[in-house]
């Protein structure tokens, strides 16, 4: 990865992989760490990754290493606008839109680590570098 990335946003798949200590993801995060990039998630991503089998101490450790962005009323309205502009709607895309909104308001250049690269590309346009997981 030659270009410098200022901010890396993780979706639920990225955060889950980090909690599970997925080697491929950890190697990617090390590259971003070495270039000084900030790691960011949206607050609702915490809800998305939490379930009865979540390793809570590991989740808390991981959260201590990322910047957690709030999803405010203003952010929710901006996410709804992204959905409308992308021609998407409904429950399936709601959290994706808030993740995209978080990514779009971070210091650029931004990379988004996601399992949903097609929808995220529609929501983010060309402003965000989409890295499929």
C-alpha positions in Angstrom: 0.0 0.0 0.0 1.9 3.0 -1.2 -0.4 5.9 -0.7 -0.7 7.3 2.8 -4.0 6.8 4.6 -5.0 9.3 7.3 -8.0 7.4 8.7 -9.2 3.8 8.6 -12.9 3.1 9.3 -14.0 -0.4 10.2 -17.5 -1.8 9.7 -18.8 -4.6 11.9 -17.0 -7.3 9.9 -13.7 -5.5 10.4 -14.3 -5.0 14.1 -15.4 -8.6 14.5 -12.3 -9.8 12.7 -10.1 -7.7 15.0 -11.8 -9.0 18.1 -11.3 -12.6 16.7 -7.6 -11.7 16.0 -7.9 -12.5 12.3 -4.3 -12.6 11.0 -5.1 -11.0 7.7 -6.8 -8.1 9.3 -4.2 -7.7 12.0 -1.5 -7.5 9.3 -3.5 -4.8 7.5 -4.0 -2.8 10.8 -0.2 -3.0 11.4 0.5 -1.4 8.0 -2.0 1.4 8.8 -0.6 1.8 12.3 2.9 2.1 10.9 1.8 5.0 8.6 0.1 6.7 11.6 -3.5 6.3 10.5 -6.3 6.7 13.0 -8.7 3.8 13.5 -12.3 4.7 13.7 -15.7 3.0 14.1 -19.3 4.3 14.4 -20.9 3.9 17.8 -23.6 1.6 16.4 -21.0 -0.8 15.1 -20.5 -1.8 18.8 -24.1 -2.9 18.9 -23.8 -4.8 15.6 -20.9 -6.9 16.8 -22.2 -7.6 20.3 -24.0 -10.9 21.0 -24.0 -13.6 23.7 -20.7 -15.1 22.4 -18.8 -11.9 22.1 -15.6 -11.9 24.1 -16.4 -8.8 26.2 -12.8 -8.2 27.6 -11.4 -8.5 24.0 -14.1 -6.1 22.7 -13.3 -3.6 25.4 -9.6 -3.9 24.7 -10.2 -3.3 21.0 -12.5 -0.3 21.7 -9.7 1.2 23.7 -7.6 1.4 20.5 -10.1 3.0 18.2 -11.9 6.4 18.1 -15.6 5.7 18.5 -17.7 8.3 16.5 -21.1 9.1 17.8 -24.2 8.7 15.7 -26.0 12.0 16.4 -29.3 13.3 14.9 -27.3 15.3 12.4 -25.3 12.2 11.5 -28.4 10.1 11.1 -30.0 12.7 8.8 -26.8 12.8 6.7 -26.8 9.0 6.5 -30.5 9.0 5.4 -29.4 11.5 2.6 -26.6 9.1 1.5 -29.2 6.3 1.3 -31.5 8.4 -0.8 -28.7 9.6 -3.1 -27.6 6.0 -3.6 -31.1 4.8 -4.3 -31.0 2.4 -1.3 -33.4 2.2 1.6 -34.6 0.1 4.5 -33.2 -1.8 7.5 -30.6 -3.7 5.5 -28.7 -0.5 4.5 -29.3 1.7 7.6 -26.2 0.8 9.5 -24.1 0.7 6.3 -25.2 4.3 5.7 -24.2 5.4 9.2 -20.8 3.7 8.7 -20.4 5.5 5.3 -21.4 8.8 6.9 -18.7 8.3 9.7 -16.1 7.6 7.0 -17.1 10.6 4.9 -16.5 13.0 7.8 -13.1 11.8 8.8 -9.8 13.4 7.8 -8.9 12.3 4.3 -7.6 10.2 2.7 -9.9 7.6 4.3 -9.9 3.8 3.8 -13.0 1.8 4.8 -12.5 -1.9 5.6 -15.8 -3.6 4.8 -17.4 -6.9 3.9 -19.9 -5.0 1.9 -17.8 -3.2 -0.7 -20.5 -2.9 -3.4 -23.0 -1.1 -1.2 -20.3 1.0 0.5 -19.0 2.1 -2.9 -22.5 3.3 -3.8 -22.8 5.1 -0.4 -19.3 6.7 -0.3 -18.7 7.4 -4.0 -15.1 8.0 -5.0 -14.2 9.9 -1.8 -13.4 6.8 0.2 -11.0 4.0 -0.6 -13.0 0.8 -0.1 -10.9 -2.2 1.0 -12.9 -5.5 0.8 -12.6 -7.9 3.7 
